[in-house]
Amino acid sequence: MTRLSVTEVLLAYDGPLVVVANDGVGESAYVGINYDDGETAHLFHFAKVSQSNLQQLYDQRIDVRYLITKLRQGRHFLGEGWGNKGEKFIVKKVLALEPEWLPETGMFIAHQSVPGVHTELKTVQIDGRWGIDDLRKFSDLVQDAYAFVYALSGIGAASTKQKMGILFRKYPWRGGFSSVNFFDDLYSIIPSGERAQVRKIQYASPGTIQLKMDGTVAASIRDFVSTINTIESTATKAYSDARSTLRLRGWLGKAKDDLELTNQDEAMLLILVGKLSVAFGLSGQTDEIVSFANSDPLGAVKILLAYYRRLAGLADYVATGKAQELFT
């Protein structure tokens, strides 16, 4: 027997139909479906799911049926109750559910996330020929740039900053990207109400892409992209100079643990961090960037170089004329 407590009613019609409960142990949740009437109350079946997969339901990336069948942890549970918030259920495991007890495919639940304080609608003017590969590449660049700017700009709740700091410190920062999931993991840490979301795409000549995003982050991306595309860009020169410095010393493909850096080396790298931060419009976040690198100045330099490369991809779309007036 397992005891569950209902924490939220996701869908109701003459009574709760889809609920979320917990067992008071760990961080997993239980999604419950009202599938019939019992002797004294409603009959519910529950599936244990992770918080990250529950968030996918909230973001309407998956439907209820997919969550409780494909993504459940262990067996289903059965219990009887009204399903009201705060109600306690005593449930027992079952080997399988009857097919007719499952919700229909396409049951998406619009879970109202709390919007960020600075969330705004922003528009990108697009022109020229856009293929499927462009839509994929551009959206990936926006997501990666958004995650990086959000992290390095130091905005967000303290808990979000802490999670981002842990992720940055887990990454070796040898050069290139040895962790292909780094940007996806970084983006997933941003609260759902503060992420960039596509609201509308109109493909024409010209057309538009409308996004909901944090206005501070959008402005930072737009300003830095503009700086990169400036003739004789100071940001591009700072990037090239820093990369050349690392290449001449044989540090491009190395992490701090691979080298024996002297105090003089580390002092020089800290100066480089300061110069890059100023050139990239992040002078107020220098200490936070070094902290993300676990007080490793070589790692901090490589974080800033990676930051430049992600935004340079967006800058190229603007330079070609395919993306114009970014995030207005």
Buried (B, 14 or more C-beta within 10 A) or exposed (E): EBEBBBEEBBBEEEEBBBBBBBBEEEEBBBBBBBBEEEEEBBBBBBBBBBEEBBBBBBBEEBBBBBBBEEBBEEBBBBBBBBBEEEBEBEBEEEEEBEEEBBBEEEBEBEBEBEBBEBBBBBBBBBBBEBEEEBBEEBBBBBBBBBBBBBBBBBBBEEEBBEBBBEBBBEBBBBBEEEBEEBBEBBBBBBBBBBBBBEEEBEEEEEBBBBBBBBBBBBBBBBEBBBBBBEEEBBBBEBBEEBBEBBEEBEBBEBBBEEEEBEEEBBEBBBEBBBBBBBBBBBEEBBEBBBBBBBEBBBBBBBBBBBBBBBBBBBBBBBEEEBBBBBBE
